[in-house]
Amino acid sequence: MREFVGAKLHGLRITGKSLEYEGSATIPTSLMQRADIQPYERVYLVNKSTGTRWDTYALPGPEGEFVLNGAAARLGEVDDEVLLWTFREEERFSGAVVLFLDANNSVTRETRYPAATL
């Protein structure tokens, strides 16, 4: 089995930070559903302002809100833009959804990385 990208959220904006929470990233439930990200699924993030990369797990949250929880709250500031993606294991890449977001964390465009043809 190989590991391939499963979904990507491009342009999430940090709307809050909760240092005293036990950890995770709170992501709008509608985005999680659209990108097929399950609660407590491992997600990988990169802050476009700092270049910092980390992984944590996803928690469903209110529409428009993307909150860094626990120690990860120190990895970004409100309004920083973040890329988020998941991976999955499969024999051949079967494609992945990519959601492009605006400053309010609403989808502006959806595309797919096509399945492997090699």
Biotite code that builds the C-alpha atoms (Angstrom):
import biotite.structure as struc

atoms = struc.array([
    struc.Atom([0.000, 0.000, 0.000], chain_id="A", res_id=1, res_name="MET", atom_name="CA", element="C"),
    struc.Atom([1.076, 3.545, -0.742], chain_id="A", res_id=2, res_name="ARG", atom_name="CA", element="C"),
    struc.Atom([0.022, 6.775, 0.895], chain_id="A", res_id=3, res_name="GLU", atom_name="CA", element="C"),
    struc.Atom([-1.768, 9.353, -1.295], chain_id="A", res_id=4, res_name="PHE", atom_name="CA", element="C"),
    struc.Atom([-3.491, 12.665, -0.687], chain_id="A", res_id=5, res_name="VAL", atom_name="CA", element="C"),
    struc.Atom([-7.159, 12.119, 0.152], chain_id="A", res_id=6, res_name="GLY", atom_name="CA", element="C"),
    struc.Atom([-8.423, 15.698, 0.352], chain_id="A", res_id=7, res_name="ALA", atom_name="CA", element="C"),
    struc.Atom([-7.057, 19.234, 0.439], chain_id="A", res_id=8, res_name="LYS", atom_name="CA", element="C"),
    struc.Atom([-8.512, 22.449, 1.848], chain_id="A", res_id=9, res_name="LEU", atom_name="CA", element="C"),
    struc.Atom([-6.693, 25.385, 0.282], chain_id="A", res_id=10, res_name="HIS", atom_name="CA", element="C"),
    struc.Atom([-6.854, 28.753, 2.032], chain_id="A", res_id=11, res_name="GLY", atom_name="CA", element="C"),
    struc.Atom([-8.415, 28.056, 5.441], chain_id="A", res_id=12, res_name="LEU", atom_name="CA", element="C"),
    struc.Atom([-8.279, 31.189, 7.598], chain_id="A", res_id=13, res_name="ARG", atom_name="CA", element="C"),
    struc.Atom([-7.619, 30.846, 11.300], chain_id="A", res_id=14, res_name="ILE", atom_name="CA", element="C"),
    struc.Atom([-10.571, 32.400, 13.149], chain_id="A", res_id=15, res_name="THR", atom_name="CA", element="C"),
    struc.Atom([-9.620, 31.473, 16.704], chain_id="A", res_id=16, res_name="GLY", atom_name="CA", element="C"),
    struc.Atom([-7.110, 29.898, 19.058], chain_id="A", res_id=17, res_name="LYS", atom_name="CA", element="C"),
    struc.Atom([-7.784, 27.877, 22.209], chain_id="A", res_id=18, res_name="SER", atom_name="CA", element="C"),
    struc.Atom([-4.517, 27.143, 24.005], chain_id="A", res_id=19, res_name="LEU", atom_name="CA", element="C"),
    struc.Atom([-6.140, 25.453, 27.007], chain_id="A", res_id=20, res_name="GLU", atom_name="CA", element="C"),
    struc.Atom([-7.976, 22.875, 24.872], chain_id="A", res_id=21, res_name="TYR", atom_name="CA", element="C"),
    struc.Atom([-6.473, 19.369, 24.749], chain_id="A", res_id=22, res_name="GLU", atom_name="CA", element="C"),
    struc.Atom([-5.477, 19.577, 21.080], chain_id="A", res_id=23, res_name="GLY", atom_name="CA", element="C"),
    struc.Atom([-6.847, 19.317, 17.549], chain_id="A", res_id=24, res_name="SER", atom_name="CA", element="C"),
    struc.Atom([-8.155, 21.628, 14.826], chain_id="A", res_id=25, res_name="ALA", atom_name="CA", element="C"),
    struc.Atom([-11.822, 22.629, 14.762], chain_id="A", res_id=26, res_name="THR", atom_name="CA", element="C"),
    struc.Atom([-12.995, 22.682, 11.132], chain_id="A", res_id=27, res_name="ILE", atom_name="CA", element="C"),
    struc.Atom([-16.421, 23.691, 9.777], chain_id="A", res_id=28, res_name="PRO", atom_name="CA", element="C"),
    struc.Atom([-18.582, 20.577, 9.657], chain_id="A", res_id=29, res_name="THR", atom_name="CA", element="C"),
    struc.Atom([-19.734, 21.375, 6.104], chain_id="A", res_id=30, res_name="SER", atom_name="CA", element="C"),
    struc.Atom([-16.109, 21.392, 4.869], chain_id="A", res_id=31, res_name="LEU", atom_name="CA", element="C"),
    struc.Atom([-15.382, 18.119, 6.631], chain_id="A", res_id=32, res_name="MET", atom_name="CA", element="C"),
    struc.Atom([-18.427, 16.519, 4.989], chain_id="A", res_id=33, res_name="GLN", atom_name="CA", element="C"),
    struc.Atom([-17.625, 17.895, 1.530], chain_id="A", res_id=34, res_name="ARG", atom_name="CA", element="C"),
    struc.Atom([-13.996, 16.726, 1.741], chain_id="A", res_id=35, res_name="ALA", atom_name="CA", element="C"),
    struc.Atom([-14.899, 13.403, 3.421], chain_id="A", res_id=36, res_name="ASP", atom_name="CA", element="C"),
    struc.Atom([-12.864, 14.157, 6.554], chain_id="A", res_id=37, res_name="ILE", atom_name="CA", element="C"),
    struc.Atom([-14.087, 12.182, 9.550], chain_id="A", res_id=38, res_name="GLN", atom_name="CA", element="C"),
    struc.Atom([-14.105, 13.483, 13.143], chain_id="A", res_id=39, res_name="PRO", atom_name="CA", element="C"),
    struc.Atom([-10.802, 12.569, 14.839], chain_id="A", res_id=40, res_name="TYR", atom_name="CA", element="C"),
    struc.Atom([-9.148, 11.823, 11.495], chain_id="A", res_id=41, res_name="GLU", atom_name="CA", element="C"),
    struc.Atom([-5.499, 12.818, 11.239], chain_id="A", res_id=42, res_name="ARG", atom_name="CA", element="C"),
    struc.Atom([-4.971, 16.034, 9.274], chain_id="A", res_id=43, res_name="VAL", atom_name="CA", element="C"),
    struc.Atom([-1.778, 17.717, 8.121], chain_id="A", res_id=44, res_name="TYR", atom_name="CA", element="C"),
    struc.Atom([-1.461, 21.493, 8.103], chain_id="A", res_id=45, res_name="LEU", atom_name="CA", element="C"),
    struc.Atom([0.945, 24.175, 6.922], chain_id="A", res_id=46, res_name="VAL", atom_name="CA", element="C"),
    struc.Atom([0.728, 27.838, 7.880], chain_id="A", res_id=47, res_name="ASN", atom_name="CA", element="C"),
    struc.Atom([1.410, 29.892, 4.739], chain_id="A", res_id=48, res_name="LYS", atom_name="CA", element="C"),
    struc.Atom([2.563, 32.874, 6.833], chain_id="A", res_id=49, res_name="SER", atom_name="CA", element="C"),
    struc.Atom([5.247, 30.995, 8.771], chain_id="A", res_id=50, res_name="THR", atom_name="CA", element="C"),
    struc.Atom([5.867, 27.796, 6.817], chain_id="A", res_id=51, res_name="GLY", atom_name="CA", element="C"),
    struc.Atom([5.251, 25.781, 9.982], chain_id="A", res_id=52, res_name="THR", atom_name="CA", element="C"),
    struc.Atom([3.969, 22.236, 9.349], chain_id="A", res_id=53, res_name="ARG", atom_name="CA", element="C"),
    struc.Atom([2.251, 19.951, 11.838], chain_id="A", res_id=54, res_name="TRP", atom_name="CA", element="C"),
    struc.Atom([-0.347, 17.240, 12.149], chain_id="A", res_id=55, res_name="ASP", atom_name="CA", element="C"),
    struc.Atom([-3.267, 16.822, 14.513], chain_id="A", res_id=56, res_name="THR", atom_name="CA", element="C"),
    struc.Atom([-6.832, 15.536, 14.318], chain_id="A", res_id=57, res_name="TYR", atom_name="CA", element="C"),
    struc.Atom([-10.035, 17.102, 13.023], chain_id="A", res_id=58, res_name="ALA", atom_name="CA", element="C"),
    struc.Atom([-13.024, 18.132, 15.116], chain_id="A", res_id=59, res_name="LEU", atom_name="CA", element="C"),
    struc.Atom([-16.295, 19.337, 13.555], chain_id="A", res_id=60, res_name="PRO", atom_name="CA", element="C"),
    struc.Atom([-17.226, 22.914, 14.322], chain_id="A", res_id=61, res_name="GLY", atom_name="CA", element="C"),
    struc.Atom([-19.457, 25.835, 13.413], chain_id="A", res_id=62, res_name="PRO", atom_name="CA", element="C"),
    struc.Atom([-19.732, 27.221, 9.901], chain_id="A", res_id=63, res_name="GLU", atom_name="CA", element="C"),
    struc.Atom([-16.871, 29.549, 8.967], chain_id="A", res_id=64, res_name="GLY", atom_name="CA", element="C"),
    struc.Atom([-14.766, 28.805, 12.057], chain_id="A", res_id=65, res_name="GLU", atom_name="CA", element="C"),
    struc.Atom([-11.299, 27.251, 11.923], chain_id="A", res_id=66, res_name="PHE", atom_name="CA", element="C"),
    struc.Atom([-9.742, 27.086, 15.380], chain_id="A", res_id=67, res_name="VAL", atom_name="CA", element="C"),
    struc.Atom([-6.295, 25.876, 16.446], chain_id="A", res_id=68, res_name="LEU", atom_name="CA", element="C"),
    struc.Atom([-6.562, 24.050, 19.774], chain_id="A", res_id=69, res_name="ASN", atom_name="CA", element="C"),
    struc.Atom([-4.016, 23.098, 22.412], chain_id="A", res_id=70, res_name="GLY", atom_name="CA", element="C"),
    struc.Atom([-0.317, 23.621, 21.742], chain_id="A", res_id=71, res_name="ALA", atom_name="CA", element="C"),
    struc.Atom([-1.080, 24.086, 18.024], chain_id="A", res_id=72, res_name="ALA", atom_name="CA", element="C"),
    struc.Atom([-2.665, 27.427, 18.968], chain_id="A", res_id=73, res_name="ALA", atom_name="CA", element="C"),
    struc.Atom([0.912, 28.729, 19.112], chain_id="A", res_id=74, res_name="ARG", atom_name="CA", element="C"),
    struc.Atom([1.478, 27.791, 15.450], chain_id="A", res_id=75, res_name="LEU", atom_name="CA", element="C"),
    struc.Atom([-0.661, 30.508, 13.910], chain_id="A", res_id=76, res_name="GLY", atom_name="CA", element="C"),
    struc.Atom([-2.456, 33.794, 14.384], chain_id="A", res_id=77, res_name="GLU", atom_name="CA", element="C"),
    struc.Atom([-6.030, 34.767, 13.599], chain_id="A", res_id=78, res_name="VAL", atom_name="CA", element="C"),
    struc.Atom([-6.338, 35.494, 9.848], chain_id="A", res_id=79, res_name="ASP", atom_name="CA", element="C"),
    struc.Atom([-3.279, 33.385, 8.905], chain_id="A", res_id=80, res_name="ASP", atom_name="CA", element="C"),
    struc.Atom([-3.942, 31.248, 5.837], chain_id="A", res_id=81, res_name="GLU", atom_name="CA", element="C"),
    struc.Atom([-3.493, 27.493, 6.265], chain_id="A", res_id=82, res_name="VAL", atom_name="CA", element="C"),
    struc.Atom([-3.407, 24.536, 3.895], chain_id="A", res_id=83, res_name="LEU", atom_name="CA", element="C"),
    struc.Atom([-4.909, 21.312, 5.233], chain_id="A", res_id=84, res_name="LEU", atom_name="CA", element="C"),
    struc.Atom([-4.805, 17.863, 3.690], chain_id="A", res_id=85, res_name="TRP", atom_name="CA", element="C"),
    struc.Atom([-5.445, 14.232, 4.518], chain_id="A", res_id=86, res_name="THR", atom_name="CA", element="C"),
    struc.Atom([-3.840, 11.069, 3.219], chain_id="A", res_id=87, res_name="PHE", atom_name="CA", element="C"),
    struc.Atom([-5.137, 7.586, 2.587], chain_id="A", res_id=88, res_name="ARG", atom_name="CA", element="C"),
    struc.Atom([-3.557, 4.252, 1.803], chain_id="A", res_id=89, res_name="GLU", atom_name="CA", element="C"),
    struc.Atom([-4.391, 2.501, -1.439], chain_id="A", res_id=90, res_name="GLU", atom_name="CA", element="C"),
    struc.Atom([-2.650, 0.569, -4.217], chain_id="A", res_id=91, res_name="GLU", atom_name="CA", element="C"),
    struc.Atom([-3.222, 3.248, -6.873], chain_id="A", res_id=92, res_name="ARG", atom_name="CA", element="C"),
    struc.Atom([-4.209, 6.873, -6.528], chain_id="A", res_id=93, res_name="PHE", atom_name="CA", element="C"),
    struc.Atom([-7.981, 7.105, -6.996], chain_id="A", res_id=94, res_name="SER", atom_name="CA", element="C"),
    struc.Atom([-8.224, 10.902, -7.005], chain_id="A", res_id=95, res_name="GLY", atom_name="CA", element="C"),
    struc.Atom([-8.819, 13.532, -4.358], chain_id="A", res_id=96, res_name="ALA", atom_name="CA", element="C"),
    struc.Atom([-11.120, 16.482, -3.788], chain_id="A", res_id=97, res_name="VAL", atom_name="CA", element="C"),
    struc.Atom([-9.587, 19.969, -3.488], chain_id="A", res_id=98, res_name="VAL", atom_name="CA", element="C"),
    struc.Atom([-11.611, 22.808, -1.981], chain_id="A", res_id=99, res_name="LEU", atom_name="CA", element="C"),
    struc.Atom([-10.519, 26.429, -2.458], chain_id="A", res_id=100, res_name="PHE", atom_name="CA", element="C"),
    struc.Atom([-11.762, 28.770, 0.262], chain_id="A", res_id=101, res_name="LEU", atom_name="CA", element="C"),
    struc.Atom([-12.301, 32.507, 0.655], chain_id="A", res_id=102, res_name="ASP", atom_name="CA", element="C"),
    struc.Atom([-11.466, 34.666, 3.689], chain_id="A", res_id=103, res_name="ALA", atom_name="CA", element="C"),
    struc.Atom([-14.709, 33.498, 5.375], chain_id="A", res_id=104, res_name="ASN", atom_name="CA", element="C"),
    struc.Atom([-13.832, 29.794, 4.948], chain_id="A", res_id=105, res_name="ASN", atom_name="CA", element="C"),
    struc.Atom([-16.543, 29.334, 2.322], chain_id="A", res_id=106, res_name="SER", atom_name="CA", element="C"),
    struc.Atom([-15.902, 27.232, -0.771], chain_id="A", res_id=107, res_name="VAL", atom_name="CA", element="C"),
    struc.Atom([-15.248, 29.306, -3.878], chain_id="A", res_id=108, res_name="THR", atom_name="CA", element="C"),
    struc.Atom([-14.176, 26.445, -6.120], chain_id="A", res_id=109, res_name="ARG", atom_name="CA", element="C"),
    struc.Atom([-13.997, 22.662, -6.034], chain_id="A", res_id=110, res_name="GLU", atom_name="CA", element="C"),
    struc.Atom([-11.779, 20.523, -8.189], chain_id="A", res_id=111, res_name="THR", atom_name="CA", element="C"),
    struc.Atom([-10.292, 17.036, -8.141], chain_id="A", res_id=112, res_name="ARG", atom_name="CA", element="C"),
    struc.Atom([-6.855, 15.644, -8.527], chain_id="A", res_id=113, res_name="TYR", atom_name="CA", element="C"),
    struc.Atom([-7.514, 12.968, -11.175], chain_id="A", res_id=114, res_name="PRO", atom_name="CA", element="C"),
    struc.Atom([-6.941, 9.271, -10.539], chain_id="A", res_id=115, res_name="ALA", atom_name="CA", element="C"),
    struc.Atom([-3.614, 7.817, -11.614], chain_id="A", res_id=116, res_name="ALA", atom_name="CA", element="C"),
    struc.Atom([-3.413, 6.637, -15.208], chain_id="A", res_id=117, res_name="THR", atom_name="CA", element="C"),
    struc.Atom([0.161, 5.315, -15.249], chain_id="A", res_id=118, res_name="LEU", atom_name="CA", element="C"),
])
